[in-house]
Amino acid sequence: MTPFASVALFRRDGATVFKAPRKEPSGHKTQARKSASRFWRGNIGGADVLTKIVLVQQSGSAIQIAERATVNGQDRPWVEYRLDHAEALKAPHLAACLAELGVDPSAAPPAMPDVLEINGVIYRREI
């Protein structure tokens, strides 16, 4: 079972806040997305307005992130992207998800360079 963690961003009194992340008890990405959506929609309290649901998964040396924005009560499509550990630590809500998953960023291998030279041959990574 692949571990997932989710967190939701809320707008409260003009500021963006998040509650403590939670592990998703799902083995598949689609199930984890649905579970996260149901859970966070049920945990809106007071004057909070749900703005984004974020699902985080560790994949090798990168972090896979899927987020779904909510604008005026309408859900936008899920958007997926990858970040390395250092970039993920810069966002506090993603850093909290990494801690929930038990990911140690210092133990992660460094990101692959874009250009590599081996025995005089230059290899470029397609981005």
Secondary structure, DSSP 8 states (H G I E B T S, - for coil): ---EEEEEEEEETTEEEE---EEE--SSHHHHHHHHHHHHHHT--TT-EEEEEEEEEEETTEEEEEEEEEETTEE---EEEEEEHHHHHHSHHHHHHHHHHT--GGGS-----SEEEETTEEEE---
